[in-house]
């Protein structure tokens, strides 16, 4: 799994073969990968599931500590929980930084709704669902459609920003990376908290809305 992350971070998933991964992992033949993961898709799914659980555990601990201090976190506190767990893990682990480089951009370029995508993957676990519910409560000015569109944009912003940061020379380290984190949080607060303009509201009233899955879950990866 670590060999796959490293190779994909270096060359992109479309340029990596099972044979290359097996060789980089020090295995003699492809049967080792097939035994554990069946195929390349199974390996990639296992990597993302493992890393998602890692982020969920970090975020759950941060959320519990926050709720112990205040039962109604501010919008900025909630936006911090959207990105800081991933940031802190990436700062501490070079292997996790490779993972962000390899896969962090996927939600940013997804052809489907990023919010739907993370919901299909479990919505970030219990902590992701809790944060989603708190965010929905903190954004009463948004109707369901506006909330979905804003969350789609927020998830894409997080994914693209983290991926770009991961490719920098001193990724996630030093004072400039802290500045990056807080600027990203500020941008999320502005994106989610901005009032709906009359122009947008008028267009919403005219549009034919397609029913979307409900449930304000959130997860970056």
C-alpha positions in Angstrom: 0.0 0.0 0.0 2.8 2.4 0.8 4.6 1.5 -2.4 1.5 2.2 -4.4 1.1 5.6 -2.7 4.7 6.5 -3.5 4.5 5.5 -7.1 1.2 7.2 -7.7 2.4 10.4 -6.1 5.4 10.4 -8.4 3.7 9.4 -11.7 -0.1 9.5 -11.4 -2.4 6.5 -11.0 -2.8 6.2 -14.8 0.9 5.6 -15.2 1.4 2.9 -12.5 1.0 -0.8 -13.1 0.5 -3.8 -10.7 3.9 -5.1 -11.8 5.6 -1.8 -10.8 3.8 -1.8 -7.4 4.8 -5.4 -6.7 8.4 -4.7 -7.6 8.5 -1.5 -5.5 7.1 -3.4 -2.5 9.9 -6.0 -2.8 7.5 -8.9 -3.8 8.5 -11.5 -6.3 5.3 -11.8 -8.2 1.8 -10.3 -8.7 0.1 -13.1 -6.7 0.9 -11.3 -3.4 -1.2 -8.3 -4.5 -4.0 -10.4 -5.9 -4.1 -12.5 -2.7 -4.6 -9.4 -0.5 -6.5 -7.1 -2.8 -7.7 -9.1 -5.8 -6.7 -6.3 -8.3 -5.5 -2.7 -8.5 -8.9 -1.3 -7.8 -9.1 -3.3 -4.6 -5.7 -2.0 -3.6 -6.7 1.6 -4.2 -9.9 1.2 -2.3 -8.0 -0.3 0.7 -5.6 2.6 0.7 -8.3 5.2 0.7 -10.3 3.3 3.4 -7.3 3.1 5.7 -6.4 6.8 5.2 -10.0 7.9 5.7 -10.1 6.0 9.0 -6.9 7.8 10.0 -8.4 11.2 9.3 -11.7 10.2 11.0 -9.9 9.2 14.2 -8.0 12.5 14.3 -11.1 14.6 13.5 -13.3 12.7 16.1 -10.8 13.5 18.8 -10.7 17.2 17.8 -14.4 17.4 17.7 -14.8 15.8 21.1 -12.4 18.3 22.6 -14.2 21.2 21.0 -17.7 20.0 22.1 -16.4 19.7 25.6 -15.7 23.4 25.6 -18.7 24.6 23.6 -21.9 22.7 22.5 -22.4 25.1 19.6 -19.1 25.7 17.8 -18.7 28.7 15.5 -18.6 28.4 11.8 -14.9 29.0 11.8 -14.3 26.3 14.4 -16.3 23.9 12.2 -14.4 24.9 9.1 -11.2 24.2 11.0 -12.3 20.7 11.6 -12.9 20.2 7.9 -9.2 20.6 7.1 -7.0 20.7 10.2 -7.0 17.0 10.9 -5.7 16.2 7.4 -3.2 19.0 7.7 -1.8 17.8 11.0 -1.4 14.2 9.9 0.3 15.3 6.7 2.7 17.5 8.8 3.7 14.6 11.0 3.9 11.8 8.3 5.8 11.9 5.0 3.8 8.8 3.9 0.5 10.6 4.5 1.9 13.5 2.5 2.5 11.1 -0.4 -1.1 9.9 -0.1 -2.4 13.5 -0.4 -0.2 14.0 -3.4 -1.5 10.8 -5.0 -5.2 11.1 -4.3 -6.0 14.5 -2.8 -7.1 16.0 -6.1 -9.7 13.4 -6.9 -12.7 15.2 -5.3 -11.7 18.4 -7.0 -11.9 16.9 -10.5 -14.9 14.6 -9.9 -17.6 14.8 -12.5 -20.3 14.0 -9.9 -21.2 15.9 -6.7 -18.3 15.8 -4.2 -20.8 15.9 -1.4 -22.5 12.8 -2.8 -19.2 11.1 -3.3 -18.1 11.5 0.3 -21.6 10.4 1.4 -21.3 7.2 -0.6 -18.0 6.5 1.2 -19.6 6.8 4.6 -19.6 10.6 5.0 -16.5 10.6 7.0 -17.8 8.4 9.7 -19.7 9.5 12.8 -17.5 12.6 13.2 -18.2 13.6 9.6 -21.9 13.3 10.2 -21.7 15.2 13.4 -19.8 18.1 11.8 -22.2 18.1 8.9 -25.2 18.4 11.2 -23.4 21.2 13.1 -22.6 23.0 9.8 -26.2 22.7 8.7 -27.3 24.3 11.9 -24.7 27.1 11.6 -25.9 28.0 8.1 -29.6 28.7 8.5 -29.6 31.2 5.6 -29.0 28.4 3.1 -31.8 26.2 1.8 -31.0 22.6 0.9 -30.0 23.3 -2.6 -27.8 26.2 -1.7 -26.2 24.2 1.1 -25.4 21.3 -1.3 -23.9 23.6 -3.9 -21.8 25.5 -1.3 -20.6 22.2 0.3 -19.6 20.9 -3.2 -17.5 24.0 -3.7 -16.0 23.8 -0.2 -15.0 20.2 -0.6 -13.4 20.9 -4.1 -11.6 23.9 -2.6 -10.2 21.8 0.3 -9.2 18.9 -2.0 -7.4 21.1 -4.6 -5.7 23.3 -1.9 -4.4 20.3 0.1 -3.2 18.6 -3.1 -1.4 21.8 -4.2 0.2 22.2 -0.8 1.4 18.6 -0.8 3.5 19.3 -3.9 5.4 22.2 -2.4 9.0 21.8 -1.3 8.2 22.2 2.4 4.7 20.8 2.3 2.7 21.2 5.5 5.8 22.4 7.4 7.0 25.8 8.6 5.2 29.1 9.2 4.1 29.4 5.5 2.2 26.2 5.8 0.4 27.5 8.9 -0.5 30.6 7.0 -1.8 28.4 4.2 -4.0 26.5 6.7 -5.6 29.6 8.2 -6.1 31.3 4.8 -7.9 28.1 3.7 -10.1 28.2 6.8 -10.9 31.8 6.2 -11.9 31.0 2.6 -14.2 28.2 3.7 -15.9 30.6 6.2 -16.4 33.1 3.5 -17.7 30.6 1.0 -20.1 28.9 3.3 -21.2 31.9 5.4 -21.8 34.4 2.6 -25.4 35.5 2.2 -27.3 34.4 -0.9 -27.4 37.3 -3.3 -30.6 38.5 -4.9 -29.2 37.5 -8.3 -28.5 33.9 -7.1 -31.9 33.7 -5.4 -33.7 34.8 -8.6 -31.9 32.1 -10.6 -32.7 29.5 -8.0 -36.3 30.4 -8.2 -36.3 29.9 -11.9 -34.3 26.7 -12.0 -35.7 23.2 -12.2 -34.2 21.5 -9.2 -33.2 17.9 -9.4 -33.8 16.0 -6.1 -30.5 15.3 -4.2 -29.7 12.9 -1.4 -30.2 14.6 2.0 -27.8 14.3 4.9 -25.2 16.9 5.6 -22.2 14.6 5.9 -18.6 15.8 5.3 -15.2 14.2 4.7 -12.2 15.7 2.9 -10.9 12.3 1.7 
